Amino acid sequence: MLDTGRIVIVGAGLGALYAALELAPHPVLVISPEPLGRGASSSWAQGGVAAAMERPDSPEAHAADTQRAGAGTVDSRVAAMVTRVARDHILDLTELGTPFDRDAAGNYVMNREAAHSAARVVRVKGDQAGHRIMQTLITAVRAARHVQVLENTQAVRLETNEDGVSGVWISRADTPSAPVLIRTPAVLLAGGGSGGLYAHTTNPPRIRGQVIGLAARAGARLADPEFVQFHPTAFDIGEDPAPLATEALRGEGAVLINAEGARFMLPVHPDAELAPRDIVARAIFAETQAGRRPMLDTRAALGAEVLSRFPTVAQTCARAGIDPVTEPIPVAVAAHYHMGGVEADMQGRSSLRNLWVCGEASSTGLHGANRLASNGLLEALVYARNAAQDIAAQLQTAADCAEIAPEFPVGGCPMDAKALTTLRETMTAFVGVRRDAAGLRRALAILARLEAEQAEDENFVNMCATATLIAAAALARQESRGGHYRDDYPETDPAQAQRTRITLAEALAIRARVQEDFQ
C-alpha cells in the first residue's frame, strides 16, 4: 500500500490530461495504461470540437441541435451549460498551442457535420483534431512539475470505506502482476468508453469498459448504459480496430452507395447522408445484411483533394490498396462511442464521495440517446475543467508530494483470449445495432458464464460488469430510441422519454432472473 496526497486521475486521454493541467498547483498522479499519446480514444478522434465561435451561430442553436439529436433524453440544463462555454475551451486550447485550421484572415475554419444546423466544428488538418490536441496537452503535461505520470499501469479496483472512495488498486498493464493499493484524497475517472467490448469497433484496443466497470463494482450509479453509438462509416478492410472514415467526409459531400451503385440513404431520411448517426448506421447495417456492400464515395465531392485534406483517411486507403480518387471506400458499422457511463452531475461528481468522472466514461446528460457529432471532445474538455475546479475547491490547499514508485508483486493472470473473443462476439451479435429480448437474454446468460469462469481476472470482470449493464438496461428499455434499437419494440414510446439510472446490483438481479430460464 502506498499513501499519497496526490489526486489520482485514471486514464490518459484528453479529459485526463486537461484536468491534470487544470488542477495545478495540486499534485496529480496520472494512471496511463500505455505511454502517453498511445491507446487513448481522444488521439483517434478525427472530426473535431463543436463550438459556436461566430455569429450568426450561437450556443443556443448548438444546444438545440444537441437536444434534437439526443432523441428526447438530453438534460437541457447540461446542454445549455456545455455549449455556452465551448468557445472558451477552443480559445484556451489555441493558447496552449493547438494548431486549429485557420483561413487567410486568421479566422477559425468552421465545418459542418451531421445533424448540426450550422458549420461549427473546429478541426486540425481535416481529420487530425484529436491527435494534435493530445500532442499539445502531452507537451504541457510533460513540462508540468505538479503532474506525475505512471505509464504502463492500469486501475483494476476502487478502495472504499464509510466516507466514500479512499484509494485505487493498480497493476501493471504490460505484463501480469498483483495489484498495489494507492490511497488518495480524490479520484477522477477519465479512462474512456466501452467500444472494444464489441467485435467491430473504432476504439483503441484497451478501451473495453474497464473504468466504467470498476466504478460500478464499487457501487457507483450508472446512467444510460444501453445507449451505444455505432459509427456508420468504419473502414471495412479487415482491421481490428476498424479505422474510421470520418463523418467530415460526408459533411464535405461524400455519399453512400451500395454495390449496385445506388444512393441508399435518399429514401431513408430527408438529410440523406447527414441524417443522425443511428439512422445512417442502421441503413448501412441493412445493406450489409442484404449482401449489397455499402461504400463511401468521395470521388465527385472531393476528388484528389481527399488525399491532402484528409491525410489519415488517405493513409488508411493506401494501406488497404484503395484509391479514393477513383474508387469508393468499403464501410461497415462499428461500435464508436458510449453515451452511457458513470452518472456525473455538472461538477463531474459521481454518486460516491471522493469520486469524479469526465469524458466517455461518464454520463452527464449531454448526449441523451444519440451523441451529436463532435460533442464528445467538447464534453470531455468542459467536464475535465468542472471536475478539476470542484476537486481543488474541496481540497482547498495544495500540499507538496513526493513522486511514488510502486513495486508490483508477482501475480495476476493474462487475459484469456478465447473468453475475450466470446465476450466481444456476444456483444456484437446480441447487443449491437439491432436488439431484441431473446438476444439480450442470451447475451446476459453468456456474460454470467464468462464472468464466473474468469473470476480471478479483475480486468475481465470489469469488462463483464459494463457489458452486463449495457445488456440489462437494453432489455429493460422496451422501445427504440437513438442508439438503442429494438426489433421487437421498433417505435419510440413517449412515456419512456427519460434517462436510465441503474446500479450494477440492479443489473445483476436482472441477469440472475434471466439465468434461471437458461438452467
N, C-alpha and C positions, 0 to 999 in steps of 0.2 A: 504493500500500500504506500502511495505517495501523497502527501498533503501539499497542496499548492494554493496560493492566493490568487492564481491566475483564473480568469474566466475561460472556460473551455468551449471552443467552437468545434462542433463535429461537422466535418466537411471542408472542402477547399475550393468551392466554385465561386461564382460571382457574389452571391449573398454572404458567404462566409468571409471572403477577403474584404469586401466593402464594410461589413460590420467590424472586422478586426481593426481597420483603419479608423472607423468612426469611434471606437472605444478608447482611443488614445486620450490620456496617458495611462489608462488602466492596463495592467499586464494581461496578455492574452496568450492562450495556448491553442493552436490550430491543429486538429487531428486530420491528417491527409492520407488517404489510402494509397495514393500514388505520389510521385514527385509533382510539385506544384505545376499546374497547367495541363497535366495529363489526366484523362479519365473523368473530367467534370463535364456535365451536360452543357454548362454555360459556354465552354470553349467551342462546342459544336453548334451553337445557335447561329443560324445563318441569316435570319430575317432582319432583326434589328430591335430597336427600342421604340415603342409607341409613345408619342408625346405631342400635344397641340402646341407647336412652337410659335406660330404666327397666325394673325388674323387672315381670312375670316374664320379659320378653325378656332375651336375653343375647348377648354376642359369639359364643359357641359355637353358638347357634341360627342366628345370622346367617351364620356360616361354613358351617354345614351346608347352609343354603339356597343359598348361593353355589356350593358343590360340586355340589349336586343339579342346579341349573340349568346348570352348566357341562359336563354330559354326559360326565364321566369324565376330563377333562384339566385340571382345576383343580389348581394346586400347593397342597396342603393347608397347607404352612407359610406361604405368602403369604396365603391366606385367613384363617388364624388371626391373623397379624400385623395385617392391614388392619382386620379387624373389631374387634380388641382396642383399637385407638387411635381408632376412628371417633368416639366420643363426645367425645374431647378436641378434635377438629377442629371439631365443632359449637359447643362452648363457646368456642373461640378466635375463630371467625367471629362469634359473638354479641358477644364483647367488642370486636371491630373495628367493630361496628355493624350487622351483618346482621339485618334485622327478621323473623326466623323467626316463623311463626304460633304464637301462644300462646292458652291458654284464660283464663278469668276469674281463675283462681288463679295464673297466670303459668307454668304448665307448658307444655312444647312439645306442640303438637298433632301426634300421630303418625298417619300414614296408611298404609294397606296397598296394595301394588301386586302385580302378577302374580308368582307363584312364591315370594313371601315367606310364611312361616308365621305372621307377626305384623305388626301395624301398627308400622312402624319407619322410615318415610320422613318426614323433616322438610322442610316446604315453606315458601314465602313467597307469600301471597295466592293459594293454589291452584296456579297454574301459572307463577309468576314467579321461581322459585328461582334459576335461572341468571343471569337479568338482574340481580336485586337483589344477589346475591353479587358479581357482577362490578362493579357500581356501587360497592359497599363497597370492593373491592380497588383499583379505579381511583382513588378518592379518596385512599386510603392511599399508593398509588404516586406520585401527583402531588405529595404532600407529603413524600416520602422523598428526602432530599438525596443518598443514595448511588446512586439509580437515574436513568439517562438513558434516555429512550425515543426511538428513531428511528422515526417514523411514515412510512407510505407507502414502506417499504423491505422487501425480501424476500431471504431467503437462497437462493442458487442452487447452491452447491457448497461442500464442505468441503475445506480445505487439510490435507494430511497429510505427515508425514515419518517417520523411523525411530522417533520417540518417540510417535507417535500423531497425534491431531488438533491442529493448530497454528493454525488460523485458519478464517474463514468468508468466502466471497465473497458480497457483497451487491450488489443492483442496485435501481433504483427500481421500485416496484410499480405506480405510477400512470401511468407512461409508459416506453417502451423506453429502456434505457441500457446501456452497457457495465458490467461488474461491477467492484467495488473489493474488494481483499483487506483484511480486518481480522485482524491477528494477536492472539491472546488466549491466556491460560493455561488456559482451560476453556470448554467449550461445553455448554449444556443445551438439548436439543431439546424444545420443548413446543408444536409447531406444528400439532396436530390430526391427524385421521384421513384417510380417503380416500373418504368418501361421494360427493363430487362427481365421482368417476370414473364414476358411473352416471348415466344419463339421468333417472332418477327418484330423488330424494334429498331428505332433510330438512335437509341440511347447508348452511351458508353457501356462496356461490358459489366462494370461493377454496380451500375445503377439498377438495383433489383429490390427496392423497397425495404432495405435493411434498417434505415434510420427511422422510417415510419413504424416498422415492426418493433424495434426496441423501445420506442416511446409507448406503443400500445401495450406491450408486455409489462411496462411499469405502471400502467393504469391510466395513461393519458386518454382523453376523449378524442375521437376521430370525427371528421366531418366529410360528407360527400365522397366516400371511398369508391362508390360504384361508377363515378364519372371519370372515365379514362378517355383521353383524346387520341384517336388514331389518325396519324398524318396520312393524307391521301396519296402523296407522291414520294414514297421512298423508292430509290433505285431497285429494280427487280433484276439483280445481276448475281445473285447467289452469295452475297457477302453478309456476314453477321458480326457486328450490327449492320443494318442496311443503311448505306449513305443516303443523305437527304437531298432531294431535288426541291430546293427552297420554294416556298409559296410566292416569293418575289417574282419568280418566273411567270406565274400566272398573272400576277399584278402587272407585268410588262406586256401581257397579251398572249402568252403561250396558251395553247388549247389542248384539251384532252380528246384523243381519238382512240378507237379500238383497232383491232387487226384488220377490220373491213374498211378502215379509213373514215368512219362516221364519228361526228362530234356528239357523243352520247349525253353530255350534260345539258344540251339545249332543251330537250323536252322535260328535264328533271326539275329545273329551277330557273326563275327569271334572270338570276345573276350568273347562270351557267357556271363557268369555271371559278367564279368569285363567290359562289354560294358558301355558307358556313361549312366548316371543315367536316362536321359529322355527316352532312348531306353528300358532300363530294366523296367522302370515304366510303359510304355505303354504295354509292353508284359505281365506284371503281371496283369495290369488292364484288358487286353483282356481275360486272363484266368479266372479272377473273373467274368467278364460279361458272359462268356460261361458256368459258373457253375462248372468249374474244379478248385476247391480251390487250390490256389498256396501256396507252403510251402518252407521254407528254411531248407535244410537238412545238418546238421553239423556232422552227425554220422561218415561217413568214414573219413572226413578231420581232425576232432578234437577229436572225441570220448569223453572220460571222461575229457580231458583237457579243454573242453569248460567251465566246471564248475569253474576251478581255473584261467584260463586265461581271462575269460570274466565274471567277477562276477556280473555286472549289468544285463547282459542277463540271467545269471543263476538265479538271484533273481526274475526277471520277469517271467521266466518259472515256478519257484516254486510257485509263486503267482497264476499262471493260471493252475497249475496242469499238466504241461508239463515236461516230462523228455527228454531233448535234447540229452542225450546219446543214447536213444533208440527210440525217436520219432522225426519227423520233426516238425518245428515250423510254424504254420499258419501265413501268412503275407498278407498285403494289402498295397496299395499305400496311402500315406498321404502327405499333404502339409508340406514342411520341411524348405525351405529357399527361400527368395525373392532376386533375383538378382537385381531387380529394387529398386528404392528408391529416396531419395533426391539427386539430382546431386551434386557431390563433385569433386573439382579439386584435384591436387596432394597434396595440403596443407590441404585438408579437408574443404575448403571454399565452402559454398553454393552460390546460386545466390543472396542472401540477405546479406547485410553488417552486421557484428557482429554475424553471424550465421554460425557455423561449424557443420560438421556431420561426424560420423565414424561408423563402424560396419554395421550390417544388415540394419539399417535404411537408409544407404547411397547407392548410385550407383556410383562407381568410374570408371567403365570401366574394372575392373579386370576380372569379371566373364563372361561378354558377355551374351550369351543366355543360358548358362548352366554352373554352377559353378563346377570347378574341386574339387574332394573330398579333404577335409581338408585344403582348401584355405580360408575358412570362418574365422576361428580364426586368421589365419595369416593376412588377410586383416584388421581385427579389431585392431590387435596389431600395424601394420605399420601405419595405418591412425590415430589411437589414438595418437601416438607419433608425427606424422607430424602435426596434428591439434594443439596439445598442444604446440609444438615449435612455430607454427605460431601465436597462440594467445598470448603467452608470449612475442614474439618479438614485437607485436603491442601494448601491454600494457606497455612494457619496464620495469617500476619499479613495484615492489610488495609492496602493502600497507597493513598494519595490519588492520584486520577487526574483529569486534566482531561477535560472533555467533548470528544468528537470531532465534526467536521463534514465528513463525506465529500463530495467533489465527484465526481459521476459523469460520466465521459466520454461523449460522443455515441456511440451504437452500439446493439447489441441489435436485436431484431426483435419485432414484435407477434405475439401468439398467433394462429395460423391457425384461424379459427372453424370452418371446414369440417372440419379434421382433429380438432379437439376434439369436435365433434358426432359424428364417426365413432367416436372412441375411446369416448365415453360410451354410444352406442347399442350398440356391440360388447359392452361390459361388461354392460349390461342384458340383451341378448339371449342371451349365451352363458356369462356368469359370474355370473348373478344368483341368484334364489331357487331355481331348479331347474337342474341342470347335468348334462351327460353328456360322454363322451370326445370325441365328434365336435364338439360345440360348443366345448369348451375348446381343442381343437387348432386349430379355425378361428380362435378369438379370438387365440391366440398368433401365428398367421401374420399376421393383420391388424395386431397390435401391432408385429411386426417391421417390416412395411412402413411403418407410420406413423412409427415412430422413425427409420427411415432417411431418410424424406422431410423430417422436421422436425429433423434432427440439430443444426442451429445454434441451436435454441431450447432452452436448458438447462432451463427450466421444464417444457416439454413432455416432454423426455427424462426428467426426474424423475418425471413422472406415468406415463410408459410403464414405467419401472422398477418402480414399485409395482404397476401393473396386471399386468405380466408375472409378478411374484412371486405375486400372488393366483391367477392362472390356472394357473401351473406347479404350485404347491402343491396346488391343487384337482384337477388332473389326476393328481398322484401319490397323493392320498388316495382309494383305491378303496373307499369306504364312505360312509355318510351319518351325520353326527354334528353335533348342534347346528345352527348356522347354515349348515353345509355339507351340501347335499342333492344326491345323485347319482341320477338316474332309472335309470341302468344299474347302480348298486350301492345299492339303497334300504335295505338293512339296516345296522345298526351292527355292526362287527366288533370283538369284544373284544381281538383281537390288535393292533389299531391304536389302542388307548386310550393314546396318548402324544402329547406336543406335537411339532409340526413345528419343526425348525431348518433354515434354508436361507440361503444367500448368493445375491446377485444372479448371481454367476458360475455357480452351480449351476442357477439358474432359466434363465439364458441358454443353458446347454447343453441343457436340456430343449427350449427354444424352437427352438434350431438343429436338433435332431433332427426336430421337427415340420415345420419349414420345408422339409426335404428331401422330405417327402411332398407338398408343395404346389407344388413346382417342376416 
